[in-house]
Every structure is written in structure tokens, then in C-alpha cells.
Amino acid sequence: MNKDSPRNAFFVVMITALVCSSLVSAAVVVLRPIQLNNQMLDRSRNIMQLTGLLPGEQVIEDEDMLELYKSLDIRIINIDDAVYDEEIDPITFNTRLALNDPELSVSIPSELDLASLSRRTRFVPVYMVWDDDGLDRVILPVRGNGMWSMLYGYIALEPDFNTISGMTFYEQNETPGLGDQITHGHWLEQWQGRQVYDEEGKPRFRVNEGVVQPDSTAARFEVDALTGATVTADAVTSMVHYWFGPHGYQDFLRTLSESPTIRPSEDKP
């Protein structure tokens, strides 16, 4: 039998393909839990830095960070109905996968799509941080299209649901040295104490076109410009206006103000 015949060559290719595909499938199965754990760890670090609960400059080990994260009061909200949803597990719910599910996501009307998202999930996890006096802050996920990439972040609000206590961007691919300034600590620190809404309840926060003047009447709504990154800066402003507008968290935050959330029981399983 001719070992170099087309038939033999075909069989060799098929066997090689089957072996390779089996190895890839096995690797996916084995590595998937590790990937999920790393994703949760990355998410937990970004969220925990907004809680005010981390002990100063002390280094937190990965396992301890995950335990701190899981100890938070994490809830799923239905954005459309401005209510909590207790049927979805907030730890395992994947908002990115939900975007591809027509039952878990909605199309955004073009006139409201300030962040250029096209669709958003109906459900998102929110993080309630409590202290001895009650609710200390609420942390909400946000995202929006930048100049080159989708910007993903979390924004923390004080109990008045208007004053910003912290902001972080955990994923972006904006221009190095320009748009990626949104991840710089000294710029993000400016968000602390700024307000989202004006007296009429309209989103007013924005990234300024220059340096914020402290004596300006608009200073409490603004942070300094991103030098050389106007498009990214405008995208950040639009992102905040979308998520805190009528198609985002506005109704939910109004509901929180009118009907305060009850702290979970200490002995709740």
C-alpha cells in the first residue's frame, strides 16, 4: 500500500485534526474555571477599591480579596422596572453574555443612546456598602464606546445617590499616553465629591474642556480635561449621561431615595 497516497494523507490530516481539537476542547474545560476565577478576582479588586473597606496600603492576598468581595451586599437590579431581582445569582451573572440574549437585553432607542451601545442588559449587579450608620455607598457598573474601544468601569455614589465617592475604569484600549489617562489615579481622584445631577435632576457631570476653575458655578459637576484626548473625554461624559439618564439608573436611584434599601440580616445564609 502506498503510504504517500492521497487517501493516507487525508487520514493523517483527519487524525491530526481530531487529536488537536480534542486537546483544545480539554484545555477549554480545564482552564475555564481558572479563567472565571481570574475574571472574578480582577472584578473584585476594582470594586473593592471603591468600597472604602480595604485596610490602607496593606497587600491583600487573592483569596482574601475574593472573600471580601463575596461578603459584599451584591444584588441584581432590573433596570427597566427599577427593582431588585432575586432570581438571578449576582455572583455568576455575566452581563456580556446577557447582551446576546434577547430576553435579558434591550435595544437602546437611538435618541437615548448617548454612549453608542446599541443594546444594554436589562439586569446588572449593584454593590451596596454598609457601615454602622447604614448605607455608605452604592457601586454601579457603567460602559460606553470611547475613541477606539469599549470603556468599562464602576462608579460609586454616596447615600444621596448624587455625590460621587469614587470611579475606576478597569478595561479600555484607548490611545496610550492620551485616552488611557482615564485610568490615571490623579485624574480619577478628581471625581470624588463631584455631583452627577443638577437641582432639576438632570445629569450634569462632564469632563471639562480645560482645567476646572474652583470658583466656577459648574465646578461641582466637572473634572479636568484629558490633554490631547477630547474624543475619549467626550465619550466619558456621554457614558455618564446615558447611565444616569432615563434609560439607565435614574429611575432606580429615585426609587432608592424614596424607598431606602433595608440592610441584609447578619445571619442571612
C-alpha positions as CSV (number, residue, x, y, z in Angstrom):
1,M,0.0,0.0,0.0
2,N,1.4,3.4,-1.0
3,K,1.9,5.4,2.2
4,D,2.1,8.6,0.2
5,S,-1.3,8.1,-1.4
6,P,-3.9,10.9,-1.2
7,R,-6.1,8.6,0.9
8,N,-3.4,8.1,3.5
9,A,-2.6,11.8,3.6
10,F,-6.2,12.5,4.2
11,F,-6.4,10.1,7.1
12,V,-3.3,11.6,8.7
13,V,-4.8,15.1,8.4
14,M,-8.1,14.0,9.8
15,I,-6.5,12.1,12.7
16,T,-4.2,15.1,13.5
17,A,-7.2,17.4,13.4
18,L,-9.3,15.2,15.7
19,V,-6.4,14.9,18.2
20,C,-5.8,18.7,18.1
21,S,-9.5,19.5,18.5
22,S,-9.7,17.1,21.5
23,L,-6.8,18.7,23.2
24,V,-8.2,22.2,22.6
25,S,-11.6,21.1,24.0
26,A,-10.0,19.5,27.0
27,A,-7.9,22.7,27.6
28,V,-11.0,24.8,27.5
29,V,-12.8,22.6,30.0
30,V,-9.8,22.6,32.3
31,L,-8.9,26.3,32.0
32,R,-12.5,27.6,32.2
33,P,-12.8,27.6,36.0
34,I,-9.4,29.3,36.2
35,Q,-10.4,32.0,33.7
36,L,-13.7,32.6,35.6
37,N,-11.8,32.8,38.9
38,N,-9.3,35.3,37.4
39,Q,-12.1,37.4,36.0
40,M,-13.9,37.5,39.4
41,L,-10.6,38.4,41.1
42,D,-10.0,41.2,38.6
43,R,-13.5,42.5,39.1
44,S,-13.3,42.2,42.9
45,R,-10.1,44.3,43.1
46,N,-11.7,47.1,41.0
47,I,-14.9,47.1,43.1
48,M,-13.2,46.7,46.5
49,Q,-11.1,49.8,45.9
50,L,-14.3,51.8,45.7
51,T,-15.8,50.4,48.9
52,G,-13.5,52.2,51.3
53,L,-13.2,48.9,53.1
54,L,-9.6,48.0,52.2
55,P,-7.0,48.4,55.0
56,G,-4.8,51.2,53.8
57,E,-1.6,50.2,51.9
58,Q,-1.8,46.6,53.2
59,V,-1.4,44.0,50.4
60,I,-4.4,41.7,50.2
61,E,-3.9,38.1,49.0
62,D,-6.1,36.9,46.2
63,E,-8.1,34.5,48.3
64,D,-8.8,37.2,50.9
65,M,-9.8,39.7,48.2
66,L,-12.3,37.2,46.8
67,E,-13.7,36.6,50.3
68,L,-14.1,40.3,50.9
69,Y,-15.8,40.7,47.6
70,K,-18.2,37.9,48.2
71,S,-19.1,39.4,51.6
72,L,-20.5,42.5,49.9
73,D,-24.2,43.0,49.6
74,I,-24.4,42.3,45.9
75,R,-27.8,42.5,44.3
76,I,-29.2,42.2,40.8
77,I,-31.4,45.1,39.6
78,N,-33.9,45.1,36.8
79,I,-33.1,48.5,35.2
80,D,-36.3,48.7,33.2
81,D,-38.5,48.2,36.3
82,A,-36.2,49.9,38.8
83,V,-36.5,46.9,41.2
84,Y,-34.3,44.2,42.6
85,D,-34.4,40.7,41.0
86,E,-33.9,37.9,43.5
87,E,-34.0,35.0,40.9
88,I,-30.6,35.8,39.3
89,D,-27.3,34.9,41.1
90,P,-25.3,38.2,41.2
91,I,-22.0,36.3,41.6
92,T,-22.3,34.3,38.4
93,F,-24.4,36.6,36.2
94,N,-22.4,37.6,33.1
95,T,-23.6,40.9,31.7
96,R,-21.6,40.5,28.5
97,L,-23.2,37.2,27.7
98,A,-26.6,38.6,28.6
99,L,-26.2,41.2,25.8
100,N,-26.6,38.5,23.3
101,D,-29.8,37.2,24.9
102,P,-32.9,39.0,23.6
103,E,-34.7,38.1,26.9
104,L,-32.0,39.6,29.0
105,S,-31.2,42.7,27.0
106,V,-33.0,45.5,25.2
107,S,-32.3,47.7,22.2
108,I,-31.5,51.3,23.1
109,P,-33.5,53.9,21.2
110,S,-31.1,55.9,19.0
111,E,-32.2,59.3,20.6
112,L,-31.2,57.9,24.0
113,D,-28.0,56.0,23.0
114,L,-25.6,58.6,24.2
115,A,-22.9,56.0,24.9
116,S,-23.2,54.4,21.5
117,L,-24.0,51.0,22.9
118,S,-26.9,49.8,20.7
119,R,-28.0,47.4,23.4
120,R,-27.8,47.1,27.2
121,T,-28.7,44.3,29.6
122,R,-31.9,44.5,31.5
123,F,-30.2,43.3,34.6
124,V,-26.9,44.4,36.3
125,P,-25.3,43.6,39.6
126,V,-25.0,46.5,42.1
127,Y,-22.9,46.6,45.2
128,M,-24.3,48.1,48.4
129,V,-21.7,49.1,51.1
130,W,-22.9,49.4,54.6
131,D,-21.3,50.9,57.8
132,D,-22.6,51.3,61.4
133,D,-24.8,54.2,60.3
134,G,-26.5,52.5,57.4
135,L,-25.8,52.6,53.7
136,D,-22.4,54.1,53.0
137,R,-22.4,53.9,49.2
138,V,-23.7,52.1,46.1
139,I,-21.4,50.9,43.3
140,L,-22.8,50.7,39.8
141,P,-21.3,49.3,36.6
142,V,-21.0,51.6,33.5
143,R,-19.7,51.2,30.0
144,G,-19.6,53.2,26.8
145,N,-17.8,53.5,23.5
146,G,-14.6,55.5,23.6
147,M,-12.4,56.6,20.6
148,W,-11.0,53.1,19.9
149,S,-12.6,50.8,22.4
150,M,-15.4,50.0,24.8
151,L,-14.8,51.6,28.2
152,Y,-15.8,49.5,31.2
153,G,-15.9,51.0,34.7
154,Y,-17.6,51.3,38.1
155,I,-18.8,54.4,39.7
156,A,-19.6,54.7,43.4
157,L,-22.2,57.1,44.8
158,E,-22.7,58.4,48.4
159,P,-26.1,57.8,50.1
160,D,-27.6,60.9,48.5
161,F,-27.3,59.0,45.2
162,N,-25.8,62.1,43.6
163,T,-22.4,62.7,45.0
164,I,-19.6,60.6,43.5
165,S,-17.3,58.8,46.1
166,G,-15.1,57.1,43.6
167,M,-14.6,56.0,40.0
168,T,-12.5,53.3,38.2
169,F,-12.0,52.1,34.7
170,Y,-11.0,48.5,34.6
171,E,-10.9,47.8,30.9
172,Q,-10.1,50.1,27.9
173,N,-7.9,50.2,24.8
174,E,-7.7,53.9,24.2
175,T,-4.6,55.7,22.8
176,P,-1.6,55.1,25.2
177,G,-0.5,58.3,26.8
178,L,-3.7,60.1,25.7
179,G,-7.0,58.4,26.1
180,D,-5.7,55.9,28.6
181,Q,-5.4,58.9,31.0
182,I,-8.8,57.8,32.2
183,T,-7.1,55.1,34.3
184,H,-4.6,57.5,36.0
185,G,-5.2,57.8,39.7
186,H,-4.7,61.6,40.0
187,W,-7.4,62.2,37.4
188,L,-9.8,59.7,38.9
189,E,-9.4,61.3,42.3
190,Q,-11.0,64.4,40.9
191,W,-14.3,62.6,40.6
192,Q,-14.6,62.3,44.4
193,G,-17.1,64.8,45.7
194,R,-18.4,65.7,42.2
195,Q,-22.1,65.5,41.6
196,V,-24.0,63.7,38.8
197,Y,-27.3,65.6,38.8
198,D,-28.2,69.3,39.0
199,E,-31.1,70.8,41.0
200,E,-33.6,69.7,38.3
201,G,-32.5,66.1,38.4
202,K,-30.7,66.2,35.0
203,P,-27.3,64.6,34.5
204,R,-24.8,67.4,34.6
205,F,-21.4,65.8,35.2
206,R,-18.9,66.3,32.5
207,V,-15.2,66.2,31.6
208,N,-14.2,69.9,31.1
209,E,-12.5,71.2,28.0
210,G,-9.7,72.5,30.2
211,V,-8.8,72.9,33.8
212,V,-11.8,73.2,36.2
213,Q,-12.0,76.6,37.8
214,P,-12.7,76.1,41.5
215,D,-14.8,79.3,41.7
216,S,-17.0,78.3,38.7
217,T,-20.7,77.5,39.4
218,A,-20.2,74.3,37.4
219,A,-17.1,73.1,39.3
220,R,-19.0,70.7,41.4
221,F,-20.0,68.8,38.2
222,E,-16.7,68.8,36.4
223,V,-13.3,67.2,36.3
224,D,-10.2,68.4,34.3
225,A,-9.9,67.7,30.6
226,L,-7.8,64.8,29.2
227,T,-5.0,66.5,27.4
228,G,-5.0,65.5,23.7
229,A,-7.9,63.1,24.2
230,T,-11.0,65.1,23.5
231,V,-12.9,62.2,21.9
232,T,-12.3,59.9,24.9
233,A,-13.2,62.7,27.3
234,D,-16.5,63.4,25.4
235,A,-17.2,59.7,25.5
236,V,-16.8,59.6,29.2
237,T,-19.2,62.5,29.6
238,S,-21.7,60.8,27.3
239,M,-21.4,57.5,29.2
240,V,-22.2,59.1,32.5
241,H,-25.2,60.9,31.0
242,Y,-26.6,57.7,29.5
243,W,-26.2,55.5,32.5
244,F,-27.7,58.2,34.9
245,G,-30.4,59.2,32.5
246,P,-33.9,57.9,31.8
247,H,-32.7,54.7,30.0
248,G,-30.2,54.0,32.7
249,Y,-30.1,54.1,36.5
250,Q,-32.2,57.3,37.0
251,D,-35.4,55.6,38.0
252,F,-33.6,53.0,40.2
253,L,-31.8,55.8,42.1
254,R,-35.0,57.7,42.5
255,T,-36.6,54.6,43.9
256,L,-33.7,54.1,46.4
257,S,-34.2,57.7,47.5
258,E,-37.9,57.3,48.1
259,S,-37.8,53.7,49.5
260,P,-34.4,53.1,51.2
261,T,-32.9,49.7,50.9
262,I,-33.0,47.5,54.0
263,R,-29.7,46.2,55.3
264,P,-29.5,42.4,54.9
265,S,-29.7,40.4,58.1
266,E,-26.4,39.5,59.6
267,D,-27.4,35.9,60.0
268,K,-28.8,35.5,56.5
269,P,-27.5,32.3,54.9
